[in-house]
Amino acid sequence: MPNWMDKLRGMMKPWTTGTEPMELRRAVLDDVESRVVLAGSGKKVFPYNRLEIRLLADDPQQKEEMEAIVREAWDLRRDVTSRLRDLGSSVPAGLEVEARVTSQPGLEFGDRHWNVIYHRIEDAGPAGPARRATLELTVKQGKAQQAVYSFAGQDRITIGRLDEVLDEEGRVRRRNDIAFSEEGEINRTVSREQARIAWDAVAGEYRLRAEPGASGTRILRDGRTIEVSSQDRRGVRLLSGDEVYLGKACLKVAVRAAG
């Protein structure tokens, strides 16, 4: 029966199994709509405040094209908000919508090229900022000034090639806290302004963000690759065991709770 129902839905809404960008966008918004619940007295509620949208590309070229569309042409948070309001549903405060494109198929996609993971993150209230954990980064590939870096009190950690980045007039415009050297094939794949890590005091976590124009920044986590985009202003949370690739250089992550 479930398979028959899935086929019927596919016949009625063929875009749910489509691969074109506009089909994927429509399917995602329809799925969001299906999660709205009736709360009585004519009220409608959307019970989630964080959405993780995953889009599946068939090959690396399509992945690049889809990433450009998501980054430059779409505003999925606005689209989700608009769809909810059109339905007469409440919109959760602090709604977050994160979209990523992958070319690695997984069971979560089934016969579709999209998947939405819904979360309800409860507000911790005015309990104050979380105690800062220590971030330890070990150089696995490439050569930096140190083999291991440990940070416990910095709000921002900059990563790149060379200690200092100069502007056209020779003035220092950036100092890298983790500085890869100029020599070596692997090191040359690291941009001078590659990435930054910021401490989120409210969430109590470190988050990685790529710099605009830098070479590829990605995280390998449990055998799965997570692309880090400069367009994602919030960045990607770092977890112990992550391997952060900066071009071909690599840092191993360890997050140690405050004592």
TIVO-128870 format. One record per residue: x negated, y, z of N, C-alpha, C, O in turn; residue in one letter. Coordinates in steps of 0.1 Angstrom, whole numbers, padded with zeros to 4 digits, always signed. Each point is the difference from the previous one (the first is absolute). Example, Ala and Ser with C-alpha at 12.3 -4.5 7.8 and 13.67 -1.06 7.14 Angstrom:
2
-0132-0057+0078+0009+0012+0000-0009+0012+0000-0010+0000+0007a
+0014+0011-0014-0009+0011+0000+0008+0011+0008-0005+0011+0001s
//
This chain:
259
-0008-0012+0000+0008+0012+0000-0009+0013+0000+0003+0009-0008m
-0013-0008+0017-0008+0012-0001-0007+0002-0013+0000+0012-0005p
-0004-0022-0002-0007+0001-0013+0011+0005-0010-0003+0009-0008n
+0015-0014+0009+0010+0004-0009+0004+0015+0002+0002+0008-0009w
-0002-0004+0022+0004+0014+0003-0011+0009-0005+0002+0011-0005m
-0015-0015+0007-0011+0008-0005+0001+0002-0015-0003+0011-0005d
+0006-0022-0002+0001+0001-0015+0012+0010-0004-0002+0008-0009k
+0013-0009+0017+0011+0009-0003-0004+0014+0002+0004+0009-0008l
-0011-0006+0019-0004+0014+0003-0010+0004-0011+0001+0012-0004r
-0009-0021-0001-0009+0004-0011+0007+0004-0012-0004+0008-0008g
+0015-0016+0005+0008+0003-0012+0007+0014+0001+0001+0007-0009m
+0004-0004+0021+0007+0012+0003-0009+0012+0000+0003+0011-0004m
-0015-0013+0010-0010+0011+0001-0013-0005-0005-0009-0004+0007k
+0007+0004-0021-0012-0006-0006-0013+0007+0004-0011-0005-0001p
+0012+0018+0005-0012+0007+0004-0006-0005+0012-0012+0003+0003w
+0019-0011+0005-0007-0006+0012-0011-0009-0003-0009-0002+0009t
+0009-0004-0021-0011-0009-0004-0008+0007-0011-0008-0007-0007t
+0010+0020+0004-0007+0006-0010-0014+0004+0003-0004-0002+0012g
-0004+0006-0021-0014+0004+0002-0004+0014-0004-0011+0005+0003t
+0021+0002-0009-0003+0014-0003+0001+0009+0012+0008-0003+0009e
-0016+0013-0009+0000+0009+0012+0013+0005+0005+0003-0001+0012p
+0006+0005-0021+0013+0005+0004+0009-0011+0005+0008+0003+0009m
-0010-0015-0014+0008-0011+0005-0005-0004+0014+0009-0002+0009e
-0022+0003-0006-0005-0003+0013+0005+0011+0010+0005-0004+0011l
-0005+0016-0015+0005+0011+0009+0014-0002+0003+0005+0002+0012r
+0003-0005-0022+0015-0002+0002+0002-0012+0009+0009+0001+0009r
-0016-0011-0011+0002-0012+0008-0003+0002+0015+0007-0004+0009a
-0018+0012-0007-0004+0003+0014+0011+0008+0007+0004-0002+0011v
+0001+0013-0018+0010+0008+0005+0013-0007+0003+0007+0002+0010l
-0003-0012-0019+0011-0008+0002-0001-0009+0013+0009-0002+0007d
-0021-0003-0005-0003-0008+0011+0001+0008+0013+0006-0005+0010d
-0011+0017-0010+0001+0009+0011+0015+0003+0003+0005-0001+0012v
+0003+0003-0022+0014+0002+0001+0007-0012+0007+0009+0002+0008e
-0013-0014-0011+0006-0012+0005-0003-0001+0015+0007-0008+0007s
-0016+0016-0001-0004-0001+0014+0008+0010+0009-0001+0000+0012r
+0009+0008-0019+0009+0009+0008+0011-0007+0007+0006-0009-0007v
-0004+0012+0019+0011-0008+0008+0011+0010+0005-0003+0012+0002v
+0015-0018-0001+0011+0008+0005-0001+0000+0015-0001-0010+0007l
+0003+0022-0001-0002+0002+0015+0014+0003+0006+0000+0002+0012a
+0011-0003-0019+0013+0003+0005+0003+0014-0001-0008+0009-0002g
+0021-0006+0002+0005+0014-0002-0004+0006-0013-0002+0013+0000s
-0001-0021-0010-0004+0005-0013-0015+0004-0001-0004+0005-0010g
-0003-0007+0021-0014+0003+0000-0009-0011-0006+0003-0012+0001k
-0013+0017-0008-0010-0010-0006-0014+0003+0005-0004+0012+0002k
-0003-0023+0001-0013+0002+0006-0010-0008-0008+0002-0011-0004v
-0014+0017+0002-0012-0008-0005-0009-0002+0011-0007+0009+0005f
+0005-0022+0000-0006-0003+0012-0016+0000+0000-0006-0004+0010p
+0000+0007-0021-0014-0001-0002-0007+0014-0002+0006+0008-0006y
-0018-0006+0012-0006+0013-0002-0014-0002-0007-0007+0010-0001n
+0003-0022-0002-0012-0002-0008+0002-0011-0010+0004-0011+0003r
-0007+0015-0016+0001-0009-0011-0013-0003-0007-0007+0010-0003l
+0003-0022+0001-0012-0004-0007+0005-0006-0014+0006-0011+0000e
-0008+0018-0010+0004-0004-0014-0012-0005-0007-0010+0006-0001i
+0011-0019-0004-0011-0006-0007+0005-0002-0015+0011-0006-0002r
-0019+0010-0007+0003-0002-0015-0010-0009-0006-0012+0002+0003l
+0016-0011-0011-0009-0010-0006-0002+0003-0014+0009+0001-0008l
-0022+0001+0004-0004+0002-0014-0005-0013-0005-0006-0008+0007a
+0007+0006-0020-0004-0012-0007-0015-0001-0002-0005-0011-0002d
-0002+0022+0001-0014+0000-0003-0006+0013+0005+0007+0009+0003d
-0020-0008-0003-0007+0012+0005+0004+0013-0007+0001+0011+0006p
+0001-0012-0019+0003+0013-0007+0014+0004+0004+0002+0012+0002q
+0008-0021-0001+0013+0004+0004+0000+0005+0015+0007+0009+0003q
-0016-0014+0005-0001+0004+0014-0005+0015+0000+0006+0008+0007k
-0016-0005-0015-0004+0014-0001+0011+0009-0004+0002+0011+0005e
+0005-0015-0015+0011+0008-0006+0011+0002+0011+0005+0011+0002e
-0001-0022+0005+0010+0001+0010-0005+0009+0012+0008+0008+0005m
-0020-0009-0001-0005+0009+0010+0001+0014-0003+0003+0009+0008e
-0006-0006-0021+0001+0014-0005+0014+0005+0001+0003+0011+0004a
+0007-0020-0008+0014+0004+0001+0004+0002+0014+0007+0010+0003i
-0010-0019+0006+0004+0002+0014-0006+0012+0006+0006+0007+0008v
-0019-0004-0012-0007+0011+0006+0005+0014-0005+0001+0009+0007r
+0001-0009-0021+0002+0013-0006+0014+0003-0004+0004+0012-0002e
+0004-0022+0000+0014+0002-0005+0011-0003+0010+0011+0005-0001a
-0013-0014+0010+0010-0004+0009-0002+0007+0014-0011+0003+0004w
+0023-0001+0003+0000+0004+0014+0010-0009+0006+0012+0004+0002d
-0016-0016+0002+0009-0010+0005+0007+0003+0013+0011-0003+0003l
-0018+0011+0006+0006+0004+0012+0012+0009-0003+0011-0001+0006r
-0013+0011-0015+0011+0008-0004+0011-0008-0007+0012+0003+0003r
-0015-0012-0011+0010-0009-0007+0008-0008+0010+0012-0001-0001d
-0019-0005+0011+0007-0007+0010+0010+0009+0008+0011-0004+0003v
-0017+0015+0001+0009+0010+0008+0012+0004-0008+0011+0001+0005t
-0013+0002-0018+0011+0004-0009+0011-0011-0001+0012+0003+0001s
-0017-0015-0003+0009-0012-0001+0009-0001+0013+0012-0003-0001r
-0019+0004+0012+0007-0002+0013+0010+0011+0002+0012-0002+0004l
-0015+0014-0007+0009+0011+0001+0012-0001-0009+0011+0003+0003r
-0014-0008-0016+0011-0002-0009+0010-0010+0005+0012+0001-0003d
-0017-0011+0011+0009-0010+0006+0007+0005+0012+0009-0007+0006l
-0013+0019-0001+0006+0005+0012-0006-0006+0013+0006+0000+0011g
-0018-0005-0013-0007-0007+0011-0009+0010+0007-0005+0010-0006s
+0002-0012+0019-0010+0008+0007-0014-0004-0005-0002-0011-0005s
-0007+0021+0006-0014-0002-0004-0008+0000+0012+0000+0010+0008v
-0008-0021-0005-0008+0000+0012-0010+0011+0001-0006+0004-0010p
+0005+0001+0022-0011+0010+0002-0013-0006-0002-0003-0011+0004a
-0006+0019-0010-0014-0005-0002-0001-0011-0010-0009-0008+0001g
+0019+0007-0010+0000-0011-0010-0014-0001-0008-0004+0011-0005l
-0002-0022+0005-0012-0002-0008+0002-0010-0011+0006-0011+0003e
-0010+0014-0015+0001-0009-0011-0014-0001-0006-0006+0009-0006v
+0000-0021+0006-0013-0003-0005+0001-0010-0012+0007-0010+0001e
-0013+0014-0012+0001-0008-0012-0014-0004-0005-0009+0008+0000a
+0007-0021-0003-0013-0005-0005+0002-0009-0011+0010-0007-0001r
-0020+0007-0009+0001-0009-0011-0011-0010+0001-0011+0003+0004v
+0015-0016-0007-0010-0011+0000+0001-0008-0013+0011+0000-0006t
-0022-0006+0003+0001-0010-0012-0001-0014+0005-0002-0009-0008s
+0003+0007+0021-0001-0013+0006+0013-0005+0004+0006+0004+0010q
+0000-0014-0017+0013-0005+0003+0000-0007+0014-0010-0006+0004p
+0022+0006+0002+0001-0007+0013+0014-0005+0001+0009+0004-0007g
-0007-0012+0017+0013-0007+0002+0011+0011+0003+0012-0002-0003l
-0016+0013+0009+0010+0010+0004+0007+0006-0012+0011+0006+0001e
-0017-0007-0013+0006+0006-0012+0011-0009-0006+0009+0005-0007f
-0011-0018+0008+0009-0010-0006+0000+0002-0015-0011+0000-0006g
+0022+0002-0001+0000+0002-0014+0001+0015-0004+0003+0004-0011d
-0005+0004+0021+0001+0015-0002-0014+0006+0000-0010-0006+0003r
+0009+0019-0008-0012+0007+0000+0000+0011+0011-0007+0010-0001h
+0015-0012+0011+0000+0010+0011+0005-0007+0013+0005-0011+0000w
-0009+0018+0011+0004-0005+0013+0000+0011+0010-0008+0009-0001n
+0018-0009+0010+0001+0011+0010+0000-0007+0014+0007-0009+0002v
-0016+0014+0006-0001-0004+0014+0006+0011+0009-0005+0011-0001i
+0014-0014+0009+0007+0010+0008-0005-0001+0015-0001-0011+0005y
-0001+0022+0001-0005+0001+0014+0009+0010+0007+0005+0010-0005h
-0004-0013+0018+0006+0010+0009-0010+0003+0011-0002-0008+0009r
-0005+0020-0010-0010+0003+0010+0006+0009+0010+0004+0011-0003i
-0004-0015+0016+0006+0007+0010-0009+0012+0005-0012-0002+0000e
+0018+0013+0002-0007+0012+0005-0005-0003+0014+0008-0003+0009d
-0021+0004-0007-0005-0003+0014+0003+0011+0010-0002-0002+0012a
+0007+0013-0017+0004+0011+0009-0012+0008+0005-0011-0002-0005g
+0012+0010+0015-0010+0009+0004-0010-0006+0010-0003+0006+0010p
-0002-0018-0013-0009-0007+0009-0014+0005-0001-0009-0003+0008a
+0006+0012-0018-0013+0005-0001-0008-0008-0010+0004-0011-0004g
-0016+0017-0001-0008-0007-0010-0006-0013+0005-0002-0002+0012p
+0001-0008-0021-0006-0013+0004-0015+0002+0003-0007+0009-0005a
+0002-0018+0014-0014+0001+0003-0008-0005-0013+0004-0009-0007r
-0015+0017+0005-0007-0002-0013-0008-0013+0001-0008-0003+0009r
+0010-0005-0020-0008-0013-0001-0014+0004-0006-0001+0011-0006a
-0008-0020+0007-0013+0001-0006+0000-0006-0014+0004-0012-0001t
-0009+0019-0009+0000-0006-0014-0014-0003-0003-0009+0008+0001l
+0006-0021-0004-0013-0005-0003+0000-0004-0015+0008-0008-0004e
-0017+0013-0004-0001-0003-0014-0014-0006-0003-0010+0007+0003l
+0009-0019-0008-0012-0006-0004-0002-0001-0015+0009-0004-0007t
-0021+0008+0003-0003+0000-0015-0002-0014-0004-0010-0006+0004v
+0018+0001-0013-0001-0013-0006-0007+0000-0013-0008-0009-0004k
+0011+0019-0004-0006+0001-0014-0004+0014-0002+0008+0010+0004q
-0020-0008-0010-0005+0014-0001-0009+0003+0012-0002-0008+0009g
-0004+0020-0010-0010+0004+0010+0004+0014+0005+0000+0009-0008k
+0002-0008+0021+0002+0013+0006-0011+0003+0010-0009-0008+0002a
+0010+0019+0005-0010+0004+0010+0000-0009+0012-0011-0002+0006q
+0022-0004-0003+0001-0009+0011+0007-0013-0005+0008+0000-0009q
-0011-0011+0016+0007-0013-0004+0014+0000+0007+0009-0006-0006a
-0008+0012+0018+0013+0000+0007+0002+0014+0005-0008+0007+0005v
+0021-0003-0007+0004+0014+0005+0011-0003+0010+0009-0008-0002y
-0009+0016+0013+0010+0000+0010+0006+0014+0003-0008+0009+0002s
+0021-0008-0003+0006+0013+0002+0011-0001+0011+0008-0009+0000f
-0008+0018+0010+0010-0001+0011+0006+0014+0003+0010+0001+0007a
-0016+0009-0013+0005+0014+0004+0003+0009-0011+0003+0012+0002g
-0004-0017-0015+0001+0009-0011+0014-0001-0006+0006-0011-0001q
+0000+0023-0002+0013+0000-0007-0001-0004-0014+0010-0005-0006d
-0021+0008-0001-0002-0003-0014-0014-0005-0002-0010+0004+0005r
+0009-0015-0014-0012-0006-0003-0001+0000-0016+0009-0005-0007i
-0020+0012+0002-0001+0001-0014-0010-0011-0005-0010-0003+0006t
+0013-0002-0018-0009-0010-0006-0003+0004-0014+0008+0005-0008i
-0021-0008+0004-0004+0003-0014-0015-0003-0002-0006-0005+0008g
+0002+0010-0020-0015-0002-0003-0007+0012+0003+0004+0011-0004r
-0015-0012+0011-0009+0011+0005+0006+0006+0013+0012+0000+0002l
-0022+0005+0006+0004+0007+0012+0008+0012-0002+0011+0003+0006d
-0015+0006-0015+0006+0013-0003+0004+0001-0014-0007-0004-0009e
+0019+0009+0006+0004+0003-0013+0000+0015-0002+0005+0008+0007v
-0012-0004-0018-0002+0014-0003+0009+0005-0011+0004-0007-0009l
+0000+0020+0010+0007+0006-0011-0009+0005-0011-0012-0002+0001d
+0017+0008-0011-0008+0005-0012-0011+0010+0004-0010+0001-0007e
+0012+0006+0018-0009+0010+0005-0010-0006+0010-0007+0008+0007e
+0008-0021-0005-0009-0006+0010+0004+0001+0014-0008-0003+0009g
+0020+0007-0006+0005+0001+0014+0006-0013+0004+0007-0007-0008r
-0008+0003+0021+0006-0012+0005+0015+0002+0001+0005+0009+0006v
+0002-0018-0013+0015+0000+0001+0005-0012+0008+0012+0000+0003r
-0020-0010-0001+0005-0012+0007-0012-0008+0006-0011-0001-0007r
+0012-0004+0019-0010-0009+0005+0007-0013+0003+0011-0001+0006r
-0017-0010-0011+0006-0013+0001-0005-0006+0013-0012-0001+0003n
+0022-0004+0005-0003-0007+0013-0006-0014-0003-0009-0005+0007d
+0014-0001-0018-0006-0013-0005-0005+0003-0013+0008+0002-0010i
-0021-0001+0009-0007+0004-0013-0007-0011-0006-0010-0005+0005a
+0014+0000-0017-0008-0009-0008-0011+0007-0007+0002+0011-0004f
-0013-0018+0002-0011+0006-0007+0002+0001-0015+0009-0006-0005s
-0018+0013-0001+0001+0003-0014-0004-0012-0009+0005-0002-0011e
-0015-0006+0017-0006-0011-0008+0008-0012+0001+0007-0003+0010e
-0008-0005-0021+0007-0013+0000+0012+0000-0008+0008+0009-0001g
-0006-0021-0006+0012-0001-0009+0013+0001+0007+0009+0007-0005e
-0008-0013+0016+0012+0000+0008+0003+0014+0005+0011+0005-0001i
-0021+0001+0007+0002+0014+0005+0004+0010-0010+0008+0009+0003n
-0013-0011-0015+0004+0010-0011+0015-0001-0004+0005+0009-0007r
+0002-0020+0012+0014-0001-0003+0008+0008+0011+0013+0001-0002t
-0019+0004+0012+0007+0008+0010-0001+0014-0003-0010+0006-0004v
+0022+0001+0004+0000+0014-0003-0006+0008+0011+0000-0005+0011s
-0004+0017-0014-0006+0008+0011+0011+0004+0010-0003+0001+0012r
+0015+0001-0017+0011+0002+0009+0010-0011-0002+0009+0001-0009e
-0011-0012+0016+0007-0012-0003+0013-0002+0007+0011-0002-0006q
-0011+0004+0019+0012-0003+0009-0002+0007+0013-0010+0005+0004a
+0021-0005+0004+0000+0004+0013+0009-0008+0009+0010-0006-0005r
-0013+0005+0018+0008-0007+0010+0004+0010+0010-0008+0008+0005i
+0021-0008-0002+0005+0009+0010+0007-0008+0012+0006-0010-0003a
-0008+0015+0015+0007-0006+0011+0014+0006+0002+0001+0013+0000w
+0009-0021+0000+0014+0004+0002+0003-0002+0015+0002-0011+0005d
-0002+0022+0002+0002+0000+0015+0014-0005+0004+0001-0006+0010a
+0009+0009-0018+0013-0004+0003+0002-0015-0001+0005-0007+0009v
-0009+0002-0021+0001-0014-0003-0011-0009+0007+0002-0012+0002a
-0013+0019+0002-0011-0007+0006-0007-0009-0009-0003-0012+0003g
+0000+0017-0015-0007-0009-0010-0009+0009-0009+0002+0012-0001e
-0011-0019-0005-0009+0007-0010+0006-0003-0014+0005-0011-0003y
-0005+0021-0006+0005-0001-0013-0010+0005-0011-0006+0010+0002r
+0005-0018-0012-0009+0003-0011+0007+0006-0012+0011-0004-0004l
-0018+0015-0001+0006+0007-0012-0012+0002-0010-0011+0004+0004r
+0014-0007-0017-0010+0003-0010+0000+0014-0004+0010+0007+0001a
-0022-0002-0005-0001+0014-0004+0004+0001-0015-0002-0009-0008e
+0007+0021+0004+0004+0002-0014-0013-0002-0009-0010+0005+0002p
+0012-0012-0013-0011-0002-0010-0010-0010+0004-0010-0002-0008g
+0011-0004+0019-0010-0010+0004+0001-0013-0007+0011-0003-0006a
-0021-0005+0006+0001-0014-0006+0009-0008+0009+0004+0005+0011s
+0000-0017-0015+0010-0008+0006-0002-0002+0015-0011-0004+0004g
+0021+0006+0004+0000-0003+0014+0011-0010+0003+0011+0002-0004t
-0015-0013+0010+0011-0010+0003-0004-0008+0012-0011+0000+0005r
+0021-0007+0001-0002-0008+0012+0003-0015-0004+0010-0002-0006i
-0019-0006+0010+0003-0015-0001+0004-0005+0014-0007+0001+0010l
+0020-0005-0009+0006-0005+0012+0006-0013-0001+0010-0002-0008r
-0015-0008+0015+0006-0014-0001+0002-0004-0014+0010-0007-0004d
-0021+0009-0004+0000-0004-0014+0009+0008-0010+0001-0004-0011g
+0004+0015+0016+0009+0009-0008-0007+0013-0001-0005+0006+0009r
+0006+0000-0022-0006+0013-0002+0010+0011+0001+0011-0001-0005t
-0014+0011+0013+0008+0012+0002-0007+0012-0006-0011+0004+0004i
+0017+0002-0015-0006+0011-0006+0003+0013+0009+0011+0001+0005e
-0022+0007-0003+0002+0012+0008+0000+0012-0010-0010+0002-0007v
+0021+0006+0007+0001+0011-0009-0002+0013+0007+0003+0002+0011s
-0009+0007-0019-0002+0014+0005+0013+0007+0001+0001+0010+0007s
+0009-0015-0014+0013+0006+0000+0008-0003+0013+0010+0007+0003q
-0014-0017+0004+0007-0004+0012-0006+0008+0012-0011-0004+0005d
+0017+0014-0002-0005+0010+0010-0002-0007+0014-0008+0004+0008r
+0017-0013-0005-0001-0007+0013-0011-0010+0001-0006-0002+0010r
+0002-0004-0022-0010-0010+0000+0005-0014+0004+0011-0002+0003g
-0021-0007-0002+0003-0014+0003-0006-0004+0013-0012+0003+0003v
+0020-0009+0006-0005-0003+0013-0011-0011-0001+0001-0009-0008r
-0012+0011+0016-0011-0009+0001+0002-0010+0011+0004+0003+0011l
-0006-0016-0014+0001-0011+0010-0013-0007+0001-0008-0001-0009l
+0005-0005+0021-0012-0008+0002+0000-0011-0011+0011-0007-0002s
-0022+0004-0003-0002-0010-0011+0002+0005-0014-0004-0007-0009g
+0009+0019+0008+0001+0006-0014-0014+0002-0006-0010+0002+0007d
+0009-0004-0020-0012+0004-0007+0003+0011-0010+0009-0001-0008e
-0015+0013+0010+0002+0012-0007-0010+0001-0012-0012+0000+0003v
+0017+0000-0015-0009+0001-0012+0000+0014-0005+0011+0006-0002y
-0023-0001+0001-0002+0014-0005-0008-0002-0013-0012+0000+0001l
+0018+0000-0013-0007-0005-0011-0003-0014+0002+0009-0008+0002g
-0022+0004-0003-0004-0013+0003-0006-0002+0014-0003-0011+0005k
+0001+0022+0002-0004+0000+0014+0011-0005+0009+0012+0001-0003a
-0016-0007+0015+0011-0006+0008-0004+0003+0015-0011-0002+0004c
+0022+0005+0004-0001+0002+0014+0009-0010+0007+0012-0001-0004l
-0016-0006+0014+0008-0009+0008+0005+0008+0012-0007+0007+0007k
+0020-0008-0004+0007+0008+0010+0002-0008+0013+0004-0012-0001v
-0007+0018+0012+0004-0005+0013+0006+0011+0008-0006+0011+0002a
+0018-0013+0003+0007+0011+0009+0000-0006+0014+0007-0010+0002v
-0014+0017+0007+0000-0005+0014+0008+0009+0009-0002+0012+0000r
+0011-0018+0007+0009+0008+0009-0007+0007+0010-0011-0004+0005a
+0016+0016-0001-0006+0008+0011+0000-0008+0013+0010-0007+0003a
-0021+0008+0004-0001-0007+0013+0007+0007+0011+0000-0005+0011g
//
